[in-house]
């Protein structure tokens, strides 16, 4: 069909991000590389129930661009087993050169585009775009991650408490020993410092573990 396309399309494929429990959107930009002629375009899809394109038809002046918004509604037409990885939806952008009279109204332009496509079928040029869907995190994956990190935190906390008890035992022994013996132990640590140390260590460990996963609730 026709010659090489005059429209360049950005991006090369349409990508959609979760959550898919609501209407989400993405955009494409059509740029007309023809310096002398306006281009009429029409956007089509293999899954019309699932998508809404605005504007679905229109024109792009010479060396200008047009932005198009694509809305996805999986609630209307859900994939099999609600698995987006099974979707193979595609889009097609059709184009044809069009003559637009000076001062034409939007209604007149719409009619001209419709007529131009109908009467110049052999001159229509087409490009196809694939779609990609970013997978949502599964509950089992989240739960496993949280469980693993919680166990690591519990183990680390237990280790800190073990050393805390050792410090407290050392302090208690020093306090009950004769003065001369106590004075000969410069390494003895006071109870307030011991408490501050263990609290600080636990806080640091929690911060470290939380930074590795957004799923952990401490």
N, C-alpha and C positions, 0 to 999 in steps of 0.2 A: 504494500500500500504506500504510494507516494514516495517522496525523496527522504533525505535525512531530516530528523526532527530539528526544528528551530528552538524548541524549548529545552532548557536544561533544568533538571529536577533535583532539588536538595531537600532532604537527604536521599540517598540511593535506595533506601528501604525504610518503611515506617515501623517505628518501635513503640510499643505500649508498655506502660509500667503499672504494677498493682497499686492499690487494691482494685479488683475487678468486680466488686460488689456495688459499684456506682458507675455513672457515665464518666469516662475519661477521654482525654483528647491528645492529639499530637498535630503537628503542623508540617506542611510542605510548602516550598517556595518554587514557583515557576518563573524562570528568567528567559526573556525573548532575546535571542542573539541576532535576530534579523534587524538590520538598520533601517529598512525601508517599509516593512509591512507589519501591520498588527496581526496577532495570532489569536484565533478563537480556540478555546479548549473545552474539553468535556472529560470529567473524571468518572470512571465506572469501577465497580467492584464485583467480585465473585460472591459476596455475601451482603446483598443490599438490606436485609433485615437487621443486620448487626451494626451497620455503619450509617452515619449521616455526614455528608460532605457539604461544607459551606464556604464559598459558593461552588456548586457542582459544575456550573458552566460559566463562561465569561470570556473576556478578551484581555490580552496583554499588549500594550503599545510597543512600538519599536524600542529595543534596548532598555526596556523596563521590566519590572518584576511584579508578581502577584502572589499574595500569601493565601493559602487555603488551609482551613481547619478541618480535621477529620475526627469525628466523635465515634467512640466505640461504646456500645451498650450490650454487654454479654447477658444481661438479665432478660433481654428480649429474645435472644437467640444463643443460648448457652452451648458450649462445646460438649462433646461426649464425655460423660462422667465429670464434667466441670474441669477438665484438664486442658489448659491452654496450649500445652505442647502438641496437642493433636490438630491444632488449627493450621491450615495451609492457605489462608486467605491471600488474595492478590488484588492489586489495583492496576487499572489501565488509564493512562492519560492520552486522550486523542486530541489531535490538533490539525488545524487547517488555516491557511492564509485567508484573511478577511478584509474587505474594504469597508471602512466605517465613514459615513458622511459626517462632515463637520457639524457639531452641535446636536448629534443624535441623542435622544433621551434614553434612559436605562431600559424602558419598555421596548423602544425601537431596536436597541442593541440586542436585546434578548431574542427578538424575532429574527433579526439579521443572522445571528449565530445559528439559530435553528434552521433557517433556510439554507445557509451556507453549507452546513454539514449534510443536509439532505440532498443538495444538488451537486456536491463535489466529493462523492464517496471514493472515487479513484484517487483523489489527492490527499485523503486523510492519512496522517502519520501517527504511529502509536508507540508508546513506551510502557513497559510493565514494571511494577514495583512489588516486591515481596513484603511480608510483614513478619515482625518478630515480637514475641511476648515474653517479658521477664517473669520468671516463675516466682510465685509467692513462697515464703518460708512455711514449711509444713509444721503442724503442731508437734509431731513426734521429734523432729529435729530440734525444735526449741526446747522441749522438755528434756531431751537427752543432754543438751548442752548445759542447761541450768543444773541438772542433777550432778553432772560431772564436776562443774565448778563449785557447787555447794559442798561436795565431798572434799574437794581440795582445800576449801576454806576451813572446814571443820578440822581437817588434819593439821593445817597450819596453826589454827587457834589452839588446838590441843598441845602442840609442840611449844608454843609460847607459854601456855599455862604451866607446862612442865618446868620450864626454866624459871618461871616466876616463883614456883614453889621452892626451887633450889635456892634462889636468892633470899627468899623470906626465911628459910631454914638457917642460912649462913648468918643473916642479920640477927636472928633470934639467938643463935649460939654465941655471937659476939657480945650481945647485950647482957647475957647471963654469965659470961666469963669474967675473971678478975680484971681489975682496971689495967694492970700492967700488960696482961695478955691482949686486951682489947686495943690498947694503944700501940701494940706492936703489929697491928693488922691494918695497914694503910689502905688496903684494897677493899675493906668492908664497905658495903653500900647501904645507905639508909633506906627505911621502908618507903618514904614518899617517892624517892627516886625510882625504886623498884616498881611501884605502881604506875608511875608516869611512863617508865620504859615499856612495860608490858602493854599498856593502853596504846602507846604510840606505835608499837610493832603491829598490834592487831589492826589498828586503823590503816596503816600502810599496806598490810596484806590485803585488806578488803578493797582498798583503792586499786591495787594491782590486779586483783581478780576481776573486779567490775570493769576495768578498762579492756579486758579481753572479751567481754560479751555484753551485748545490750539487753540480754534476756534475764540476767540475774537480778533478783530483788532482795537486797540485804537491809 
